[in-house]
Amino acid sequence: MDPQLALTTDMKIVLGLVGLTMILFVFQRVRADLVALVVLVMLGLTGLVQPEDLFNGFSSNAVISVIATMILGMGLDRTGALNRLAAWLLRRARGMEDRLLLLVSGIAGLNSSVMQNPSVMALYLPVVSRLSSRTGISLSRLLLPVAVSIVLGGTLTMVGNSPLILLNDLLVATNANLPSGAATLEPLNMFAPAPIGLALLGAGLLYFRFQGKRRLREEGDANVTPARTESYFSRTYGIEGEVHELIVSADSPLVGMTFGEAEALHNAPLLLALQTGNESRLAPPPDARIWVGSVLGAMGPRQQVADFAQNQFLRMNSRLRNFADLFNPSRAGISEAVIPPTSKFIGKTAADLQLRRQYGISLLAINRDKTVIRENLRDTALRAGDMLVLHSIWQDLAQAAGKRDFVIVTDYPKGEQRPHKFRIAMVIFAVTMLIALSGRVPTSIALMTGVAGMLVFGVLKMDEAYGAISWKTVFLMACLIPLGWAMDGSGAAAWIAGHTIERLPGGLPVWLLEFAVALLTAAFSMVISHVGATIVVVPIAVNMALATGGNPTAFALIVALSASNNFVTQSNPVMSMITGPGGYQPRELWKIGVPLSLIYTFIVVLVVNLMF
């Protein structure tokens, strides 16, 4: 590499565009995706990228892979996979904070290896909130370790985060400008970074187990939305969120009773579901009959449900075997709704309205003038301003709310949930990973195979797939990819690398240069996002490797991994998602994140050198 490479006009324009991009990203006066679009247009107008190549970023393997991982993540979300996971985690943790933290963080990290990090974080936010409310552990003590593990887990595969997805495209593009005699850079297979990712994830879990946990706040979180947590309903209305199954025996006095008569029995828990034969119903009508072998879904304190089961000769199951899909939190749950002055419900009772028969909704309580009404609900006339506590399937709730007779004030999943598609989704996902692992087709094709499978088998609808895509992310990546090509093709990357090496002391070991590149990339990612940092620094790093006798692929991999090494600022999408719910202050994030970033850099450089 010639350090005296002349600075041409094209190089100046490219470096000027890089500088402009950094300034606009720092001050955030203009949206990041708009900045990327302007840069793309400027590259075309100045002729730095040929017109026929200018929009190739939109059809690149990297962008297609990002789109596919977003849709696959939506498919898993629609089946309630992570809510099942939350229930399993609660059982395994047995209320112990250390075990819960290890399990949740570790599994979240593994999930993020095959899904986009922000998508995983969005799915885990309600899971962690639920775990916090059920265990009493402060949300701030759970959220940050989980978020960090998601970022670290994204380094396990080449599809876990945007920088790694981009890397292979950048390596292929670099081949066109390699000096004569240099070996062609080969794309990395899907699990190439797995050893590094495992080391990073393990180090992150150990960090929070022995050191980081001490720096997390002990006190509770004032800004957790109470309507989302089961503890809120327990505290405010005395409604416990645990559901149990009660199987009716031949000796039970409930045999032949109607569902309404069973509800009216003394000390009966909240009865929410009934299975007779092969038919399971949430909020069954009061005249539905109970027979031998029928199963009741009862909500309430465990002791109350156990006493009721004993008195009525019912067999109690604490685990949901028949109602697992009906009571999946992604499909059904408790909500609050207010009666507006224009409602047709005013002056009518629940019996008059037939809420169960007409809407599939169970009325659990009424909050009227700060008084909670739990008795004789079916015969209580409703008034304007009453707060109703309801239990229903979310889809039924949304349909009933469309008539504007009550206004829902609880946040709940708006999309249609399909827990019955869980097994199909898991099979499709497993096949997708096997195809990707085989290496016989590009990763983008393997992931799109999974997307096609989810659409064909009804896990997702086409419109839902479109809605799963974050077009801001797609535009940002697709528009900035040509900037990386221009950096390499114009010689700007070679010029920067040559002049940097010229000013460094002679005889520096390659690993020290790698360490410097890793820190430089991490600093860039705080300014111009992890995607921007990868696109700008990879060409520079490859040219530095060629100039110093290092391995270009190793240098490029260090850049792609280091682009996600940001645990202190909101330019990292995952960190931006938890700052508000966790109530984290900048000082807290810096105190925990800086040591973690140094550990991250050390592990990346060490393991990459062992691998290459």
N, C-alpha and C positions, 0 to 999 in steps of 0.2 A: 504494500500500500504506500503510495507516494504522498508524504505529508505536505509536499509543496504543490499539491493539486490546486490549479487556479480556480478562484471563485468566479463562476460565470453568472450571467444575468438570470438564467433559469434557477440556479442555486439560490440567488438572492431573493427571487420571487417566492420560492418554496419556503425558505427560512422566514421570510416576511409573513407568509400565510400561517406558518406554525406559531410565530410570535403573536399574530393577531388572534389566533384561536385560543392561545393560552390566556391572553388579556381578557377576552370576552368571557371565557369560562370562569376566570377568577372573580370578576366583578358581577357576573350573573345578571347583567341588565338585559340580556337577550337570551332567550331559551336555547339550551344546548343543541337541540335538534335543528333549530333554525340556523345556528352558527355553522353546524356541519353542512347544511344545505348550501349556505352562502359559499363556504370553502369549496364545495363540489363544483358549483357554478364558476367560481374564479379559476379553478384548475382547467375547466373546459374552455373558458374565454381566453386564457393565456396560452393555450395549446400545450400545457405541461403534460396533460393526459389526452390521448387521441380520442376524438368523438366516439368512435366505435367501442372504446374501452371504458368510457367515462361512467356508464351506468352498470357496468359489470358487477359492481359491489352488491347490487340488489339480488343478483342471481348467484352470488358466491356460495360455496359450501358452508362457509361460516354463518351467513345470514339465514340460510335454509335450516341449518342445525339449530340455531337459536329459536326460530319460529316453531320447529318441531318439538323442542323441549318444552316450550310454553304450552303447546296444545296437549302434550302428554301429561304435563302437570295438572292441567285443568281436568283431564279425564280421570286421573287418580282422585282429585278433589271431589268430583261429582259422585264417586262411589263411596265416599266417607271413609276412605282407607286410613286417613290420619286420625280420625275420631276413634276408630277401632284401636289404633296404636296407642292413643292416650289412655284408653281404658286398660290396655295391657300393661302400660308403663305404671299406672297407679297400683295395679295388683302386684307387680314385681318390686316396686320401690318400698312397699309396706310402710309408708309414712316417713321414711328416713331421708333427710335432705341430701346427704352425700350420695346415696344410691340413686335417688331421683335425678339429681343433677348429672350424674355420670351417664345414666341410661338415656335421658332425654337428649343431652348434648351429643352423645355418641351416635345415637340413631338418627338425629337430625343431620349430623355430619355425613353419615352414609347416604341418607336420602338426597343430599345436595350434590352427590357425585354424578347423578343422572338427571338432574333437573336444574333449571336456572336458579341461582341463589335467591334473588328477590321473590321468586314464586314459592320456594320452600319456606322462606321467612313469613310470607303472607299466609301460608297454610298452617304454620306453627304458632302464629300469634294467638289465635283463639285456643289452640291446644294448651299452650303454656299458661294462658289466662285461666283456663279451666283447672289445670293442675294447681295453680296458685290458690284459687278459691277453695279447692277441695282439701288442700294440705295446710293452708294458713301460712305458707312460705311467701315472703315478699316477692312480688312480681319482678322487682328490680334485681333480685338475687338469682332469678332464673333466666330472664330475658337475655342479658349480656353474654353469659356462657353459651347459651344456645345459638345466638347470633354469630359469635366468634367461631363456634364449631361448624356452622353452615358455611361460613367463608372458607374455613380450612378444609372442610370436606369437598368443596368445589374443586380442589386441586387433585382429587383422586383419579379423575378421568379427563379426557380431552373435550368433554361436553359439559363439565360441571360449571364452568363460568365463561363469560364472553371472551376474555383474553386468551384462554386456552383454545377455545373454538376458532378464534382468529388466527392462531399461530401457524397452523399448517398452510393456510392460504398465503400468509406472509412469507413463509419459507419457500413455497413454490414460486412466488413472484420474485424473490431474491435471486433465484437461479438464473434469471435472464440477465443479471448484471454482475455475475461473479467474474473475477479476473481469470485470464487464461490459465488453464492447468489446475484450477481449484475444483475439488470434488463436489459433485451435485448434492444439494441438501435434500434428504428424503423426508417425506411427511412422517409424523409420529403416529403409532397406532393408538387406539382408543385408551388403553390402560398403561401407556408408557409412563405417565407421571405417578402411577399408583404407589411406588415405594416412597416417593417424596411426600405424597398426600397422607399416607399412613403415618409417617414420622411426624408431620405437622399436626395431624389430628390428635395423635397420642400425646404430643408435647402440650397441645392446648388443653386437653383434659387434665393432664398432670398439673399444669400451671394453675388452673382454677381449683383443683383439689387441694393443693398445698399452699398456694400463694395468693392468686387472684381473688379467691373467695373472701379472704380477710379484708380486702379493699372494697368489697361490695357493702352497700348500706344494709343495716339490720332492720330499720323501721319499715312499716307498711307503706303502701303507695296510695296517695290521696287522689291521684288522677286516673285510677282504673274505673272504667265505666261500670257502675254497680249493676245495671240491668242485665249485664251479660253473665253475671256470676251466680252460681247456685247459692252461695252464701248470702247473697242479697235477698233472695226469696225466702230463705230460711229465717234470716234476721227480721225481715219486714213483715212477713205473712205467716211465719211458722210452718212453711211448706218445705219439707225435706225433698231433695232431688233424687234420692235413691229409689230405683224401681226394682220390684221383686215379682217373680212369677208364682202364682198360687194355683195348684192343680186340684180340681174338685174330685173328691173321692165318692164312692157309692154311699158312704154313711153321712155325707155332709148335708146339713139342713138347707144348704143353698140350692140343692137339686130341685129343679122345677120353678125356682124363684125367677122373677125378672131382674134385670140388671139394676133398675131403679130401686127395687125393694132391697137388694143386697147393699146398695149404697147407704140406705137409710138405717141400717142396723147400728146398734150402739157400738161406739169405738171402732167403727169401720175406717180403714185408711182411705185415701183417695183412690178410687177404682177408675182406671183410665182406658183399659183395653180388655177385649174379650176374644178368645179363640174357641170356636165350636166347630168340630170337624176339621176341615182344611181351611176354613175361613177365619182370618184374623182381622179385627177391626179396632182402630183407635177411636175413642169417643163413640162407642156403640149407643144406639137409641135405648131409652129407659125400658122399653117393653121387650128387649131382646132376652131370650130365655137362657138360663144356665142349666147345663146337663152334666151327667157323670163324664169326666174326662175333659170338661171345659177348662180353659186356662184363663185366669184373671191377671191383668197387669195392675199391680198395686204400688202406689207411691206413698212413702212416709218413713218415719224413724223405724229402724230395723226391729226394735223391740215391740212397737205397736203392731207392725205387720205380723211378727211371729206370734204374738198373743191372739190376734184375729184368726190366724191360720189354725192355731191349736183349738180355739173355741168352736170353729166351724168345720173341723176335721178336713183341713186342706193341707196338701203337701207343698212346702215352700222351697223354691229354688232362688238362691241369691244371684246366680248367673242367668242371664237372659238366653234361653235356648230357643224359645218360640217367637219372642218379640224383639230379637236383636236388631232386625231391620227397622221395625216400627219405631223403636225408641233410640235409634241412632241419632246423636245430637245434630248431625248434618242434615237430618231429614225432619226431625220433630223436636219440640221442646216447650218451655214455659215462656210466656211473653206478657207484656202489659199493654193495655189499650184504654183510651179515654173515650167516654161517650160525649160527643159534641152536642150543642144546643139544637141542631137541626136533625138529630138522629131519630129514626122511626122506632128505635128501641125504647125510647123514653116512655115510662108508664107501664111497660110490659115486663113480665117475668121471664126467667129462663125457660120455664115450662111453656109459656105462650110462644116464645120465639123458636122453640125446638132447635137449640143451638147444635146439638149433636146430630140430629137427623138431617137438618137443613145445611149445616156448614161443616160438620165433622169437628166441632170444637167443644172441649170440656171447660166449664166455668169452675175455677178452683176457689176464688175469693173475690170480694168486692172491697175496695178501699174507698170509704165515703167519709169526707170531712175528718180525715186522720183516724177513723175508726175502721178496723178490719172486720168484715162480716164473713164468717165461715159456716154458720148454721143456717138451715132453711134457705139455701141459695136459690133453689128452683122456684120458690114462692116469693122472692124478694123483687119488688118492682124497681126497675132501674131509673136513675135520675141523670140529668145532664151533669157532667163533671165527675161521674163515678169512674174510678180506675178499676178496670176488670183485669183479673189475673187469669190467663187462659193457657190451656195445653192443647196442642194441635200439631198436625203435620204442617210444615212451613208453607207448602204449596196451597193447602186448604185455607190457611190464614191469609195469605196474599189474595186469594180469590175472594174471600169474604170481605176483606178490607176495601176491595174495589168498589163496594156499594156505599162506602162513606158513612155507614152507620156507627162505626167506631174508628178511632185513629190509633194505629200501633205506634208505641213509643220505644219499643225494644228493637235493637238491631238484630236482624236474623238473615239467614241465607236466602237470597231472592231467587237463585237459579233452581231448577228442578234437580232433585237429588235422586240418584239411582243406585242405592246400596245393593239391589239385587243383581247389578252388573259387576259386582266386586271381583268375583272369580274370573270372569271373562277378561276384565281389565288387567288383572294380575298375570294371566296367561299371555295376553298380548304384549305386556311390558317385558315379561321374561323372554319371549321369543325375540323381541326387538333387541334386547341386550345380547342375546346369543348371536344374532346376525351381525351386530356391531363388533362383537368380540372375535368373530371368525376372520375379520379383516378382508373378506372376499369382495365386499362392496364398500364404497365410501360411507363414512359415518352418517352423512346427511341423508343418504338413501335408506340406510338402516332405520334411522329415526322416523323418516317419512313413512316407512312401511308400518311402523307402530301407529302413526297418526291415521293412516288409511284403515287399519284394523279397528281402531276405536270408533271411527265413523261408520264403517260397514256394519259392525255388530251393535250399534246403538248405544255405546257408552257415552258418546257425545253426538250432538246434532251439528250440522254444518255451520249454522249461525253462531253456535257456542264456540266452535273452533275459531271463527273469525274474531269473536270477542275476547278469546284468551290471549291474542297476540298484542303485545305492547308495541304499537307502531312507533312510538317515540324511540324505543331502544333500537328497533330495526332501522329507522331512518338515521339515527346517530351512527350506527356501525357502518351501514351501507355507504353513507356519504363520506365518512372519514377514511375508509379503506383506500380510495385512490390517492389520498394524501400520503399514505405510506409508500405507494408505488412511485409517486413523484419524488419523495425523499430519496429513494433508492435509484430510480432511473435518471434523475438529474445530476447525481453525484454528490448531493448535499450531505447524505449520510457518510459517504467516504471522506468528504472534506472535514466534517466535524470529528470523525474518528481519527483521521491523520493528524490534525492539529492538536487534539487532546493528548494523543500518545507522545507527540513531539515535546509537549510541555511537562510530561511526567518524568520523574527520575528514572534513569536507565536501570535495567535489571529487575524491575518489579515483577514478582511472581504473578502468574495468570490468575490464581485464586483471589489475589487482592484486587485485581481489576474486576473480577466477577462480583466481588463484594461491593465495590464502588458502583458498578452498573445496577446492582440490586437496590442499593439505597437511592440512587438517582431515579430509578423507575418508581419506587415507592413515593418519593417526593413529587414526581410528575403526576402520579395518580391522584394525589390530594388536590391537584390544581386543574387538570384537564380530564379527569375521570379515568377509570382503569382501561377503557377501550382506547381513548386518545393516547394514553401513555404507551400502550402496547404498540400502536400503529407508528408512533413517532420514534420510539427507542429501539425496536427490534432491528431496523436497518442499520442504525448506528452501532448496536452491539455486534451484529454479524461482521461489519467492517472492522471493528476493533479486534474481534477474534482472528480474522484473517491477517491483520497487521502484526499481531503478537504471537502467532502460532497456536492460538487457542482453538477449541472446537466451536465452530459457528452455531451448531445445533444446541450445544450446551448453553452458550451465551443467550441465544434466543429463548430457550426454555426458562432460564433464570428471569428474563424480562417478563415473560408471560405470567410466571408464578408471582413475581414481585409486584405486578400491577394490582394484585388483590391484597397486598400487604398494607392495609389502611384500616385501623380500628379506632381512629380518633376523630375523623371528620365525616360530615354528612355527604361528601362526594362519593362515598361508598354507599350504594343503594340499600344494602342490608342494615348498616348502622343508622341511616336516615329513618328507617322504618321503626326502629325501637327507641329512638331518643325521646319521643313524646310519651308513648305508653309507659316506658320505664322511668320517666322523669329524670333522666341522666343529665348532669351538668357537664360542660366542656372539660372542667378540671378533673372530674371523675374519669372521663374517657381517656384523657391524656395520662393520668396516673396508672391506669390499668393497661392501656393500649401501647404505650411506648416500650416498656420492657417486653411485651409480647411481640412487637414488631422486630425488635433486635433478635429475639429467639428465632423468629420466623426466618429472618435473613440468614442467620448462622446455619440453620438446618437446611435451607434451600441450597446454599453454596456447598455445604459439606456433602449432602446426598447426591447432588448433581455431579460433583467431582468423583464420587465413588462409582456412579453409574457410567460416566463417560471417560 
